[in-house]
Amino acid sequence: MSSPLVRGRPHWAVFLGLAGIVVVADQLAKAWLVSILAPGVRLDVVGELVRLVHSQNSGALFGLFKDQAGLFGVVSIGVVGLIVWYHRSSGRNLTLSVALGLLLGGALGNLIDRLRLGYVVDFVDLGIGDLRWYTFNVADAAVSGAILLLLLIALLPARTGLAGDQPAPSADDDRPGRAHGRDASVDG
């Protein structure tokens, strides 16, 4: 049996469709948040566990490297190109296409903010009391989901449909049509 990475065509509809859904959801959520909260204002949703905070992140993931939006815009364009190239060459597996679609959508969602605003709008704030996670947005959540899927693909290739070719049968293989580990119709 051939590896799903070798045969077939990339799942472009899944890849681009999912990326589009992420971008639209991300941009709509950010537009809604900006319309109801001024920068720095907090709205408790589930007590202090889940709250919305209008944050303007001029850095990278989790607010790292502040005030480098231009640099990250350029890097993001390169990342988008790499994601599309990798999908074109390796996206023959549905699970991988889903992961790469999430990754592309997240990268594009934040790239739009960087190019349009010079910063990324983050707004989901999770935690208990002063113990808080980094503030994030829909695009960040999609990137995190993509990373988890890529880890699953790497750790469990057989369960995600990305296992390579089946090992060659042994000489003891007695399945019909097989003779001493080889296809009976092949001279050899």
Secondary structure, 3 states (H helix, E strand, C coil): CCCCCCCCCCCHHHHHHHHHHHHHHHHHHHHHHHHHCCCCCEEEEECCCEEEEEEEECCCHHHCCCCCHHHHHHHHHHHHHHHHHHHHHHCCCHHHHHHHHHHHHHHHHHHHHHHHHCCEEEEEEEEECCEECCCECHHHHHHHHHHHHHHHHHHCCCCCCCCCCCCCCCCCCCCCCEECCEECCCCC
